Amino acid sequence: MSFLQNNLLSLMMIMPILGAAILLIIRHNDPEIEKRNIRQVSLLITSITFVMSLVLWAGFDNSTSAFQFVEQHAWFGDISYYVGVDGISMLFVVLTAFLMPIVVLASWDAIQDRVREYMIAFLLLETLMIGVFTALDIFLFYVFFEGGLIPMYLLIGVWGGLNRIYASFKFFLYTLLGSVLMLVAVMYMYLQSGTTEIPELMNYSFNADVQSWLWLAFFASFAVKMPMWPVHTWLPDAHVQAPTGGSVILAGVLLKMGGYGFLRFSLPMLPEATIEWSWLVFALSIIAIIVTSLIALVQEDIKKLIAYSSVAHMGFVTIGIFLLNTNGVEGAIFTMLSHGVVSGALFLCVGVIYDRLHTREISRYGGLATNMKIYATLFVLFSMASIGLPGTSGFVGEFLVLNGSFAYSSWIAFLAATGVVLGAAYMLYLVRRLIFGELDKEDVKAMPDLSLREKLVFAPLVAVVLWMGIYPNSFLEPMHASVTNLLETHFSTDVTHAAASTTGVPAGR
């Protein structure tokens, strides 16, 4: 047990690599049996990794802000293999591991060509994503952060739609160019401080004049990754062209790396610049919430609509992070976790009907509540969670962010709240056109309801959406000590506890 405790994070990253190696050697004379074996091994490996993440969660101490499950080994020079989790990163590791077996199961029938390569790409991507959330060496973080571009680039470029080459290049170039500036900042921070260890850098005081330049360099990378307006244009193209599994992981995990980067680097390492430039984040976030919501309202492609809604939801996240109070930051983290589950579920819903009719045009559907009752129920549930209906996961995060916003500025809260109204508008409009109305198209009438495999895909997503909505403290408690420590250590207590003093309730609760 002590070996597992001391090496759990490494084992979680090694397991998908081991699975990829096994997939390379699987052979059978019958191609169909070979594909089945590849899918089964992929499902087994990702399921084992998920169980490991539950062990991580069960063994996590909520009472401390210190990094836990820490492993450190010399690598080369001052750079080391240094990993660990705190309350901010632990749940993102669980989210990543949770979505992977669901993606494998969802791709069971949808992917028929190059199944081996497809599953290997996802397994390698899982290792890299877990690495991003666990790295405690800044160069190791950069390797994982950039390495994730390659499998996703291949997933879009090889298994995507008709314009997949354009979308994959656009995705790759946008995210890579933003990260070049981050690399320059990382190198400067190392030369200035003499260390690459993130916990040490979090306590290092960089010169105030330099902080702004470093902050802008990190902002260029994380803003593209979120993505924030106006560098969001790669996201709708990537989602539309990506296979369903790719869209789930892109929306569910990869977008969260930008928000995590702000929390891990911008806030603790560059606090003065964070306060100085927070106005820029608020301005861009409010524009994103309003503009992309209006754009979503006129979309005729279901995937594009959900993609633009993701940009609006990430606007809530960036507002929450830079409010610098407990409700705002915890609400932002909770929103990222909720969005990872809800957006993934919505893209899977799109995949279900696309596999049957091979079109994503909203006008081609209608009346699905008549012949696909289970599907219609689930789609409405996930749509309500996206809107933020009380009792679902979407409500808690947005409520906390708006609560923190009122403590900071009533104008920011008012403008951000327009996103709630607009979100209800475009999602309810989508539900009305897709699920209700007349069932007057013969090919739509012939579409069968969910199969057993599809029900198994959605069951855990439904459970988590309701669990997060009904008992949010099970997700808020692990992050509370780390968020409180982040704000009290690097920002004034007046700013940190503004939400508590203004609203009269304990911050973050």
N, C-alpha and C positions, 0 to 999 in steps of 0.2 A: 504493500500500500504506500509506503514511503517513497518507493521508486516512482510510482504513478504520480504521487503528489509533487515530487521534485522535478518531474519531466513531462508533466501533463501537456503543457503548451507545445513543446517540441513534438510529442507524440501526435497531437492534433494536426500539426503541419506535415509530419512525415506520413501519416496514414493516407491522405489523398495521393501523395507521390508514389507510395507503395502500390496503391490501386492502379495508378496510371501504368506502372511497370508491369503489373499483372495483365492489364488489358493488351499490352504490346505482344505478349506471348500466347494469348488465347487463340487457338486455331481449331477449326472443325471442317470436315468435308462438306457439310451442309451449311450454306451461308446463313440460312434462317436460324439454325441452332446456334451458330457462332454469334449472331447478333443478340439472340436471347441471352446467351451466357455473358456477353459484354454488358448488357443492361443489368442483369442480376448482380454481377460483381460490383458495378458502379453503385447500385442501390445499397448493397451491403456495406461498402466502404463508407459512403456518405452517411448511412445510418449509424455506423459505429462512431464516426466522428461526432455526430450529433449527440449520441449518448455520452461521449467524453465531455462535450460542452455542458451537459446537465450535471456531470460530476464536478466540473469547474464551478458552476453556479451553486451547487449544494455545499461545496467546500469554501465558498467565498465568505469572508468576514465583513458584514455590513457596517460594523462599528468603527472601522478605521479607514483613513484616506490613503494609507500606505499602499505601494504596489505589492501584489501578492503573486504567488506561483512564479517567483522570479528565478530565471536561469541566466547565468552569465559565463561565457567562455571566450578566451582570447581568440581573435580572428587574425588580423594583421595590422601592424602599427597600433594606433590608438583606437582603431575600430574593433568592436567586439560583437559577438553574438549575444545580445542582451535583450531578453524578453520578459514580460510580466504584464499584469492587468490591474487596473483599479476600478472604482465604481463607474467611471465614465466609459471605459473600454470593454469591460467584461460582457455586458449585455449585447454589444455589437458582435462579439465573437459568437455568442449563442444565436443571435439572429442569422448570421452567416451559415452556421452549421444547420440551423433549422430549415432554411430555404433549400439547401442543396439536394436532399433526398426527394423533396417535393418536385424540384425541377427535373430530376432524373425520371421520376414516375410520370410527370406530365409529358416528357419527350418520348415516352415508350413507343408510341405508334407514329407520332408526328415526324420523327427523324428516321428515314430509311436508308439514306446514302451516307457513307463514311461514318457509320455509327461509332466505330472505334475511336476515330480522331475527334469526333464530337464530344464523347465522354471524357477522353483524355484532356481536352481543352478545359472542360468544366472542373475536373479534378485539380489540375494545375492552378486554375483560377482560384479555387477554394483555398489552397495553400497560401497563395499570395495575398488574398483578402484577409485571412486570419493573421498573416504576418504584419499587415498594415496596422491592425488594431492591437497587436501585442508588442511591436518593436519598441525598445527603449534606448536604442542607439539611433541617432539622427540619420546616419548614412544607411543603416539597415532599413530604416523606415523608407528612405528615398528609393532604395532598390525594390522593395515590395510595392510601393506606391506606383512606380513607373512600370514595374514588371507586369502588373495586372492589365496594362493596355494591350499586351500582345495576345493573350488568349481571347479577350473580348473583340479585338480587331479581327481575329480569325473567325470567331463565331458569327460576326456580322457579315464579313466578306465572303465566307464560304457557304454558310447555310442561310443567308438572308434572302431578301426579295430581289426584284428585278433591278433596282438601283442600289444594290448592296455595296458595290465597289465605291461609288461616290460617298455613301453614308459612312463606310468604314474608314476611308481616308479622312473625311471631315472630322470624325470622332477622334482619330489618332492624332491629327495635326493640331486640332484645338487644344487637346489635353496635354500634348507633348510640349507645345510652345509655351504654354503657361507654366509648365514645370521647369523649364530652362532657367527662368528667373529664380525659382525656388532653390535650385541647385547652387546658383551663385550666392544666395543668402546663406545656405547651409555651410558652404565653404568659408565664407567670411566669419560666421559664428564660431566655427571650429578654430580658425586661425586666431580669433580674438580671445576666446575663452580657454583654448587648449584642451578641450574635451569634446567628445561626441555623444556623451551620455545625456539623454533627455532629462532625467531627474536633476542632474547638475546644471544643465542649461536653464531649467525652469527657475532656479534660484540665483542665476547670474544676472547682474545688472548691466545691461548694455547702455551705452551712451545715448542720451535722449535724442541727440541730433541724428544718430544712425538708426534709431528704432523705426522712424517713419519709413526709411528706405527698405529696411528689412521687412517691415509689415506689408508694404506694398508689393514686395517680391512674393511673399507667401500668399497674399491676397490674389495675385494674378493666377496662381495655380489652383487655390481652393475655390475661388469664385467660378472658374471654368468647370471644375469637377462637380459643383453643387447641382446644376449650374445656376448662376445668378444672371439676371438681365443686365446688359444686353449680349452676354457671351453664352447664351442658352441655345442658339439656333442649331447646334449640332444634335441636340437631344431628340427633337421630334423626328428628324431623319433617321437617327440611329434606332429609335424605337420602332418606327414603321417598317424598317428593313430587317431588323433583327428577328431571328426565330423566337418563338414564345418564351423558351427557357432563357434566352439571352436578355429579353426585355425584363423578365422577372428579376434576374440578378442585377441588371443595370439599374433598375429603379429601386430594388430592394436593398442593395448593399453598396454598389459603386458610388451612387450619388451621396451616400452618407459619409464617404471619406473626406469630402470637402468640409462638412460641418465638424467632423472629428478633428480635422487638421486645425481649424480655428480654435477648438477647445484645448488641443494639446500643445499648440505652438504659439499662435497669435496672442491669446489671452495671457498665459502665464509667463512667456518669455519676453513679450513686448507690451506690457500693460499701459505705458504712457501713450504709445502710438495707438493702441486699441481705443483708448478714450478719445484721443485726438481725431481719429478717423471714423468713429462710430456714426457720425452724421451721414457719411457716404454710404455705409451699409444700410442704414435706415431708409435713405432716399431710394437706393436701388431696389431694396426689398419691397417697399410699398409700390413702386412702379411695377415690379414683377407680379405682385399679388393682383393688382387691378388690370394691367394690360394683358397678361397671359390668361387671366380668367375670361376677359372679354373675347380674346382670340379663341379660347376653348369653346365658347358659346356658339361660334359659327362653324365649327369643324364638321365635316361630313365623314371623316375617317375616325373610327372608334379609337384606334391606337393613338392617333394624333391628339385627340381630345384628352385622353388620359395622360399623355406626355406633357401637354401644356398645363394640365392640372398639377402635375408634379413640380413644375417650376413655381407655381403659385404656392404650393405647400412648403417648398424650400424657402420661400420668402418669409413665411412664419418662423421657420427654423432660424434663419440668420437674424431676424429681429430679436428673437428670444435670447440667442447667444450674446448679443452685444448690448442687451439691457443691463447686464452685469448685476442682476439681482437673482436670488435663488429661484423664485417662481419662473422667471424668464428662461434661465439656463436649463433647469430641470424640465420645463415644458418643451424646450427645443429638443432635448435628448429624447423625451417621451414621444414627441411628434415624429422624430426620425425613425424610432422603433416601430411606431404604429404605421407610418407611411410605408415602411419596408414590407410589412405584412399585407396591408390593404391594397397598395398599388400592385404588389405581386399577384394578389388574388384577382384583381381586376384584369390584369394582362392575361392571366390564365383563363378567365371567363371569355375574353376575346378569342383566345386560342381555341376554345371548345367550339364556338360557332364558326370560326374560320376553317377549322378542319372539316366541318360538315358542308359549308357552302363556298369556301375559298374566296371570300370577299369580306372586306372590313367596312364597306359603305353602310352607313346607318340606314339609309333609305331602302336598302334591300331586305331589311328585316321588319319586324312588327308583329305583335300578337303572340310573342313567345310564351306568355303566361298560359296560353291555351294548351299547347302541346309539349312544352318543356317546363313543367311546374316546379320541379326541384331546382333546375337551373335558374329560373326566374326568381325564385325565393332567395337564392344565394346572391344573385346579381344585385337585387334590391338591398340585401343586407350589407354587402360591401360598398355599395353606393352611399348608403346612409352613414357608414363608418367614414367614408371619404368626406362627406359633408360635415361630420362631427356631431352626429345624433347622440344625445346622452344615453349611456349604457353600452356604447361602443368605444373602441380604442381611440378613435379620432377626436372624441369630445375632450378627453382629459388634457392632452397636450395643448390644444388650441386654447382651452380655458385658462390653463396656467400661463401661457404666453400673453394672452390678453390681460390677465390679472397683473402680471408683471409690467405690462405696457402702461396700464393706468397709473401704476406707481411711479413710472418714469415720465410719461407725457400722455395726457388725454388725447392729444392730436394723433400721436402715433397709434394709440389704441383704436381711435375712431377710424382712421384710414385702414388699419389692418383688419378691422372688423368687417369692412366692405367685402373682403375676400370670403368671409363666411356666407354672406348673402349671395355673392356671385357664384360661389361654389355650389350652393344649393340650386341656383338657377341652371347652370350647365349640366349638373348631374341629374336633376329631376327631369330636365328636358330630354336628356339621353334615355333615361328609364322609360319615359312616356313613349318615345318613338320606337325603342327597341323591344320593350317587354309588353306594353299594352297596345291598344288599338286593334284594328281588324287584322285577322290572319287570312289575308287574301292572296298570298303567293303560294303556288303549288309546291315549289321546292322547299320553302320554309315550313309548310305543313308536314312535309315528309321527314323533317329533322327529328331524330330520336332524342329523348331526354338523356341525362347523364348515365354513363356506364358505371359499373362497379369500380373500375380503376379511377375514373374521374371523381367519383364520390370520395374515394380514399385520398385523393389529392386535396380536395377542398375541406375535408373534415378537420384536420389540424388547424387550418387557417381560420375556420369559423370559431373553433374553440379558443384560439389566442385572441382574436378580435373581441370576443365577449369577455374573456378573462381580464384583458387589459382595461376594458371599459367598466367592469363591475368591481374588480379588486385591483386598482392601479398601484396601491402601496407596495405590492409585491415586486413592482418594477421601480418604484420611486425610492424605496429604502436602500437598495444597493448603491445607488448613485449619490445619495444625500451627503454622506460624509466627504466624498471627493469633491463634490460641487461646492460645498460650504468651505472646505479648505482652500480650494482654488480662489474663491472670491475674497475670503478673509485675508489670505496671504498676500495677494497681489493687488487688491483694490481696497478702498476705504470701507470701513464697516458701515458708514452711512449709506454708501451706494449699495453694498451687499444686502443690507437688511431693509432697503427702502420699501420693498413689497410688504414685509411684515408690519412695519410701522404705519404704513398708509392704509392697508386693508384691515388691520386688526386681527389677522390670522397668522399662524406660524408659516414662515416662508417655506415654500416647496410642499405644503400639505393642503 
